[in-house]
Each structure stands twice: as structure tokens, then as C-alpha cells.
Amino acid sequence: MDSKNFKKPWFWAVGLLFGTLLYFLWPKAKLEKDQMIKPPLNMSMVIPGKVESVSQEIQLSFDRPGTIQKIYVKERDEVKAGQLISELVHDDLEAQVEVATAAVEESQANIQLLETEETYMKDRLARREQLGTVVSQEDLEQAKIEFDQASGKRASSRALLKVKEGELQVARANLSKVFLKAPIDGRVVRVPAQEGETVMTAVEPQPIAILADMQHLRIRAEVDEARIREVKVGAKAWVSAEAFSHERVPATVIQILDIMGQNKIQSEDPKAKEDTSVLEVMLDVEKKEFLKLGLRVDVT
């Protein structure tokens, strides 16, 4: 280096300016480089979601084969727990209940007659025993035999009554299986069956109607496997959809599933990847009046 330049004032001025720039710009450049390597965890992401019932959809089906006689609901009907949804043809089962009921009633009437007879024989025997020597031993023994016979008949009739009552319970249980009722309050979302259709239960139950609990809705969203560590239970989120006129609704992560799976929610974004490994998370939404079952939403 030329010693003359080293001694000139302008040389020191240039050096001081370069040092100052290096002092202020170097930390910023290093920070930007670090941020590119490790993105901050608090940066937002947008993931696809779908509105579902907390109890999910409930498939209502008969547990016995038969022919559908009547379907009492249609799609979008609101139903109450215990409300009749459908019934099978059941004339033969009604007849079985009537026959079994008649048999029980006949058995009960017969028991009443036998109890009356038993009471009479018991009193008759007691009178014979009170008379003592006035009544022959033969008459006394005959009274005992007749009382024992009456008691035996009454006991046999009671045993027969239990059998008849069991048959009636079976007949009533079979009849009850032809009536399909709603297990909860909810909305009918689909009715895949038709009246007159044959129901088969040998392989798997055939859904007659599909019910959803509309009072308890939530959002199921899918987080890409690369970002699952950024989602925690209790994390706040915003939910938006075209159906909300893009208004953002507050939500909270309430559950994170333990198992990874393939994405099931189809995104409208043409750039979205398919067959992606995702983690499903559940969110509770504050304004549930915005929610519609099956609605696709964006979760931020």
C-alpha cells in the first residue's frame, strides 16, 4: 500500500464510512439469512377444513331383514330422539304378538281357576282335620290327595305361564325391530333407501336414513406433515368461507389426532397437492350460526 495515500485525510474518511456500513448492515444480513433457514413458528398458514357434526353422521338401519313399508322422513327434516323414521312390513309379526298375548291371557285365567280350586281343597282338608275321629281316615287321605293335586296343577300352570310370557317377550322384541327410530335430535341429511325396497342384513346393515347432530358442529382441518409442530391445542385460528361472504370467524383448536393419514378434504386451490400426508385437527367455532354441515372452509 502506498504510504502517501495512507497519510491522506480522504483515505481515513472512506475507511470510516465503510466500517460504519459494515457495522449496521452485517447483523441485518445475518438475521435475514437465519430467518430463511428457520422460518418463525408464529407465521400463519391456511389449511383446508370441513364442517362436520361432533357425533359425525349416524347411519340408521334395521337389524333384521324385510321389506320397507314406509319411510316417514325426507332430506333436511328435523327429527327428535325417539321419532319414527321408517318401518318394515310386519303383519306376520303382529299376528305372532296377538297369538302370544292370547296364550298368556288364557294361562293367567287358568291359574286363577286353579288357585280358587286349591284354596277350596285346602279349606276342605282343614275341616277334615278339625273333625278328627268323626271323619274316616280314608276321607282324610282323599282330601290330602286332592289338595296336593290342586297345588301341583297350580304350580304347573305358573311354570307354563312363564314360558308363554317368554314367548310373548320374543314376539314383541321381533316386532319392535321393524320400527326404526331416531336415537338423537338431529337433521336427516340423506335418505338412500326407498319404500318397497328389500332390506338385507346378512352382509352389512343397509342405511335407511343418515342423521346428523346439528346442535354440535365443529371443523375438521388437515395440516400438512411439514407443519404439524406449529399447531397446538388451544391455538387460535380464523375460519372463512365464500358462504360467510369471506367474513372471518374466530375458532380454537380443541383436539389433535394422534395418527397421520392421507388428505380427504378436496381443496378448490388448483395448486393444492393431492395424496398428501396430513394430521387432522378439530376446531371449535364461536359463531356456530355460520356453520353448515359439509361446508368447506379455509382455516388460517
Backbone torsions as a table, in degrees:
resi	resn	phi	psi	omega
1	MET	NA	140.3	-179.1
2	ASP	-69.9	122.7	-177.1
3	SER	-66.2	-24.0	178.2
4	LYS	-68.0	-44.1	178.2
5	ASN	-64.2	-37.6	-178.2
6	PHE	-58.5	-29.7	-176.3
7	LYS	-90.9	-8.5	-177.0
8	LYS	-79.4	143.3	-178.9
9	PRO	-61.2	-39.1	-177.6
10	TRP	-61.5	-31.1	-179.8
11	PHE	-62.9	-43.9	179.8
12	TRP	-69.1	-32.9	178.6
13	ALA	-65.4	-43.5	178.7
14	VAL	-64.1	-42.2	179.8
15	GLY	-62.2	-42.3	179.9
16	LEU	-64.1	-41.1	179.2
17	LEU	-64.3	-43.3	179.9
18	PHE	-64.0	-41.4	179.1
19	GLY	-64.1	-39.7	179.9
20	THR	-64.4	-45.7	178.5
21	LEU	-60.7	-42.7	-179.7
22	LEU	-63.7	-36.6	-178.2
23	TYR	-65.8	-41.5	-176.5
24	PHE	-85.8	-32.7	-174.8
25	LEU	-86.8	-30.2	-176.4
26	TRP	-62.2	-47.6	177.9
27	PRO	-60.1	-38.6	-179.9
28	LYS	-65.4	-42.8	179.5
29	ALA	-64.0	-39.4	179.5
30	LYS	-66.0	-39.6	179.9
31	LEU	-64.4	-44.4	179.3
32	GLU	-63.0	-36.3	178.6
33	LYS	-66.2	-42.5	178.5
34	ASP	-63.9	-38.7	-179.7
35	GLN	-67.0	-34.1	177.3
36	MET	-67.0	-32.3	-179.9
37	ILE	-76.7	-42.5	-177.3
38	LYS	-125.4	96.4	179.9
39	PRO	-63.0	141.1	179.3
40	PRO	-63.4	145.2	-176.0
41	LEU	-73.4	-17.9	-175.6
42	ASN	-90.6	6.4	177.4
43	MET	-72.9	141.4	-174.3
44	SER	-77.5	159.9	174.7
45	MET	-140.6	155.5	178.2
46	VAL	-115.4	124.4	-177.7
47	ILE	-128.6	153.1	-179.3
48	PRO	-78.0	146.8	178.0
49	GLY	-143.3	169.6	-179.0
50	LYS	-146.9	138.8	179.4
51	VAL	-79.4	131.9	178.4
52	GLU	-141.7	167.5	176.1
53	SER	-82.0	145.4	177.8
54	VAL	-57.9	-40.7	178.8
55	SER	-83.5	2.6	-174.0
56	GLN	57.5	-172.1	-177.9
57	GLU	-82.6	136.8	-178.7
58	ILE	-105.7	119.3	177.6
59	GLN	-86.8	121.2	179.6
60	LEU	-97.1	124.7	-177.2
61	SER	-146.3	156.6	176.3
62	PHE	-79.4	148.5	176.2
63	ASP	-105.4	21.6	173.1
64	ARG	-144.8	149.1	179.7
65	PRO	-73.4	162.3	178.5
66	GLY	162.9	-170.4	179.3
67	THR	-113.6	131.6	-178.6
68	ILE	-69.4	117.5	179.5
69	GLN	-87.4	-39.9	-175.8
70	LYS	-153.8	139.5	170.2
71	ILE	-117.8	121.8	-170.5
72	TYR	-95.9	-2.2	-176.8
73	VAL	-126.8	164.7	173.5
74	LYS	-135.8	169.9	-178.1
75	GLU	-58.8	140.0	178.8
76	ARG	78.5	3.5	174.4
77	ASP	-70.0	138.1	172.5
78	GLU	-89.7	130.3	-177.3
79	VAL	-125.9	158.0	177.2
80	LYS	-106.5	155.0	177.3
81	ALA	-58.0	130.7	-180.0
82	GLY	92.4	-7.9	-179.0
83	GLN	-71.0	141.0	-179.0
84	LEU	-72.4	126.6	-179.1
85	ILE	-100.2	-44.8	-176.7
86	SER	-160.3	164.8	175.4
87	GLU	-147.7	152.0	177.7
88	LEU	-94.1	162.6	171.6
89	VAL	-61.0	130.5	-171.2
90	HIS	-146.2	26.0	180.0
91	ASP	-58.5	-41.1	-179.0
92	ASP	-66.1	-36.8	-179.5
93	LEU	-72.0	-35.5	175.5
94	GLU	-62.9	-40.2	178.5
95	ALA	-63.4	-39.5	178.7
96	GLN	-63.9	-39.2	178.1
97	VAL	-65.1	-41.5	179.4
98	GLU	-63.1	-43.4	178.8
99	VAL	-63.9	-45.0	-179.3
100	ALA	-65.6	-37.9	178.2
101	THR	-64.2	-43.5	178.8
102	ALA	-62.4	-39.1	179.9
103	ALA	-65.4	-40.0	178.0
104	VAL	-65.5	-44.7	-179.2
105	GLU	-63.6	-39.3	177.7
106	GLU	-64.3	-42.5	179.9
107	SER	-64.7	-39.9	178.1
108	GLN	-64.1	-41.4	178.1
109	ALA	-64.9	-39.0	179.2
110	ASN	-65.6	-37.5	178.1
111	ILE	-63.7	-40.4	178.6
112	GLN	-60.5	-41.2	177.7
113	LEU	-65.1	-42.6	-178.7
114	LEU	-69.1	-34.2	176.0
115	GLU	-65.6	-39.9	176.4
116	THR	-62.7	-43.2	179.0
117	GLU	-64.8	-40.6	179.6
118	GLU	-63.2	-41.7	179.0
119	THR	-62.8	-41.9	178.5
120	TYR	-62.1	-46.4	-179.0
121	MET	-65.4	-34.7	178.4
122	LYS	-65.8	-44.7	178.1
123	ASP	-65.3	-39.5	179.8
124	ARG	-62.4	-41.5	178.5
125	LEU	-66.6	-40.4	-179.8
126	ALA	-61.9	-41.2	178.6
127	ARG	-64.6	-39.8	178.4
128	ARG	-62.2	-41.6	-178.7
129	GLU	-68.0	-34.2	178.8
130	GLN	-69.0	-33.0	-179.7
131	LEU	-70.1	-21.9	175.6
132	GLY	61.4	-120.4	-174.3
133	THR	-71.5	-14.0	-179.9
134	VAL	-66.6	-30.8	-179.4
135	VAL	-99.8	138.8	-179.3
136	SER	-68.5	155.0	178.4
137	GLN	-62.1	-31.9	-180.0
138	GLU	-66.1	-42.8	177.6
139	ASP	-65.3	-37.7	179.8
140	LEU	-65.3	-43.1	179.2
141	GLU	-64.9	-38.2	179.4
142	GLN	-65.2	-38.9	178.2
143	ALA	-64.1	-39.3	177.6
144	LYS	-64.1	-42.1	-179.5
145	ILE	-63.1	-44.4	-178.7
146	GLU	-67.3	-35.3	176.7
147	PHE	-66.8	-43.1	178.7
148	ASP	-63.1	-39.1	178.7
149	GLN	-64.4	-42.6	178.9
150	ALA	-64.5	-40.3	178.0
151	SER	-64.4	-40.3	179.3
152	GLY	-64.8	-41.5	178.2
153	LYS	-63.0	-42.1	-179.3
154	ARG	-65.1	-40.6	178.6
155	ALA	-65.4	-40.9	179.1
156	SER	-64.9	-39.6	179.9
157	SER	-66.3	-37.0	177.3
158	ARG	-65.3	-39.9	177.2
159	ALA	-64.2	-40.4	178.0
160	LEU	-65.9	-35.7	178.9
161	LEU	-62.9	-40.7	178.7
162	LYS	-61.9	-38.8	177.7
163	VAL	-63.5	-46.4	-179.7
164	LYS	-63.5	-39.0	178.0
165	GLU	-65.2	-36.8	176.0
166	GLY	-63.7	-41.3	178.1
167	GLU	-64.4	-37.2	178.1
168	LEU	-67.1	-40.2	178.1
169	GLN	-61.8	-41.8	178.7
170	VAL	-63.7	-44.3	-179.6
171	ALA	-62.5	-41.5	179.0
172	ARG	-68.0	-37.9	178.4
173	ALA	-64.3	-42.6	177.7
174	ASN	-62.9	-39.5	179.6
175	LEU	-67.4	-38.1	-178.4
176	SER	-65.1	-24.8	-177.7
177	LYS	-73.3	-11.4	179.7
178	VAL	-88.7	-4.4	179.0
179	PHE	-108.4	116.9	-178.7
180	LEU	-98.9	121.6	-175.6
181	LYS	-121.4	154.9	-180.0
182	ALA	-72.8	129.8	178.9
183	PRO	-79.3	-20.7	-177.7
184	ILE	-143.2	167.6	168.0
185	ASP	-70.7	138.9	179.7
186	GLY	-179.6	-166.3	179.6
187	ARG	-122.4	138.8	175.6
188	VAL	-77.5	116.9	-178.0
189	VAL	-98.6	-25.8	176.0
190	ARG	-151.1	149.4	174.0
191	VAL	-129.9	86.8	-175.5
192	PRO	-77.6	-11.2	-177.1
193	ALA	-98.9	166.7	179.1
194	GLN	-133.2	151.9	176.6
195	GLU	-63.8	140.8	-177.4
196	GLY	88.7	-9.4	-179.3
197	GLU	-76.5	144.7	178.8
198	THR	-86.3	131.0	-179.7
199	VAL	-98.7	125.4	177.3
200	MET	-113.6	135.4	-178.7
201	THR	-121.1	7.7	-176.8
202	ALA	-67.6	-38.8	-176.4
203	VAL	-92.1	-65.6	177.9
204	GLU	-152.6	152.7	-178.0
205	PRO	-58.9	136.7	179.0
206	GLN	-93.8	120.4	-177.7
207	PRO	-66.6	131.2	175.8
208	ILE	-94.0	-42.4	176.9
209	ALA	-147.4	153.0	179.5
210	ILE	-118.9	125.9	-171.7
211	LEU	-115.5	146.4	176.9
212	ALA	-133.5	143.7	177.0
213	ASP	-82.9	104.6	-175.3
214	MET	-83.6	-8.5	-179.3
215	GLN	-83.6	-18.3	-176.2
216	HIS	-130.8	86.0	-179.1
217	LEU	-105.4	154.5	177.8
218	ARG	-149.3	178.6	178.8
219	ILE	-118.4	131.1	173.5
220	ARG	-103.5	121.3	-178.2
221	ALA	-122.3	160.2	-176.6
222	GLU	-120.5	121.9	-179.8
223	VAL	-102.6	129.0	178.1
224	ASP	-59.8	143.2	-175.5
225	GLU	-58.1	-25.6	-178.0
226	ALA	-72.4	-13.7	-174.1
227	ARG	-127.5	17.3	-175.2
228	ILE	-66.5	-26.3	-179.1
229	ARG	-72.3	-10.0	-179.2
230	GLU	-89.2	-3.6	-177.2
231	VAL	-111.9	130.0	-179.9
232	LYS	-130.3	152.9	172.4
233	VAL	-62.8	132.8	-176.8
234	GLY	95.9	-9.2	179.8
235	ALA	-64.9	142.3	179.2
236	LYS	-87.1	150.0	-179.5
237	ALA	-148.7	169.4	174.2
238	TRP	-122.0	137.9	179.2
239	VAL	-115.8	131.4	178.9
240	SER	-138.1	157.3	178.6
241	ALA	-160.7	158.2	178.0
242	GLU	-61.6	-31.9	179.9
243	ALA	-67.8	-21.3	177.3
244	PHE	-88.4	6.6	-169.6
245	SER	58.6	31.8	177.6
246	HIS	64.6	18.8	171.9
247	GLU	-70.0	138.5	-179.2
248	ARG	-90.1	128.7	-177.9
249	VAL	-111.9	130.5	-179.8
250	PRO	-65.1	144.0	178.8
251	ALA	-146.5	164.6	-179.5
252	THR	-137.7	136.9	175.8
253	VAL	-71.2	120.8	-177.8
254	ILE	-110.3	-15.9	-178.9
255	GLN	-158.3	142.3	174.0
256	ILE	-125.0	122.8	-178.7
257	LEU	-68.6	157.1	-175.2
258	ASP	-92.5	-8.9	-172.9
259	ILE	-120.1	133.6	174.4
260	MET	-75.2	153.9	178.4
261	GLY	-155.6	-179.6	178.3
262	GLN	-85.3	147.4	-178.7
263	ASN	-64.4	138.4	-179.1
264	LYS	-116.9	-20.4	-177.5
265	ILE	-88.1	117.9	-179.2
266	GLN	-78.6	125.1	179.0
267	SER	-90.6	147.8	176.9
268	GLU	-81.4	-7.6	179.3
269	ASP	-75.7	118.4	-178.7
270	PRO	-65.4	-18.3	179.4
271	LYS	-86.8	-7.5	-177.3
272	ALA	-67.1	140.5	-179.6
273	LYS	-80.4	144.9	176.3
274	GLU	-104.5	162.0	-179.8
275	ASP	53.9	43.9	179.4
276	THR	-95.8	141.6	175.7
277	SER	-76.4	123.9	-174.2
278	VAL	-133.4	165.1	173.7
279	LEU	-116.8	127.3	-178.1
280	GLU	-85.3	136.4	177.0
281	VAL	-127.9	148.5	179.2
282	MET	-108.9	138.5	-179.3
283	LEU	-126.9	140.9	173.4
284	ASP	-98.7	135.1	-176.7
285	VAL	-108.9	137.5	-177.3
286	GLU	-69.4	-46.6	-177.8
287	LYS	-98.0	86.6	-175.1
288	LYS	-73.3	-13.8	179.0
289	GLU	-67.0	-16.8	177.2
290	PHE	-78.0	-21.0	-169.4
291	LEU	-80.3	138.2	174.0
292	LYS	-128.1	131.5	-176.3
293	LEU	-57.0	129.5	178.5
294	GLY	86.1	-4.0	-178.5
295	LEU	-69.5	132.6	175.4
296	ARG	-85.9	135.9	-176.7
297	VAL	-133.9	167.0	172.5
298	ASP	-107.5	130.5	179.1
299	VAL	-110.2	121.3	179.4
300	THR	-105.7	NA	NA
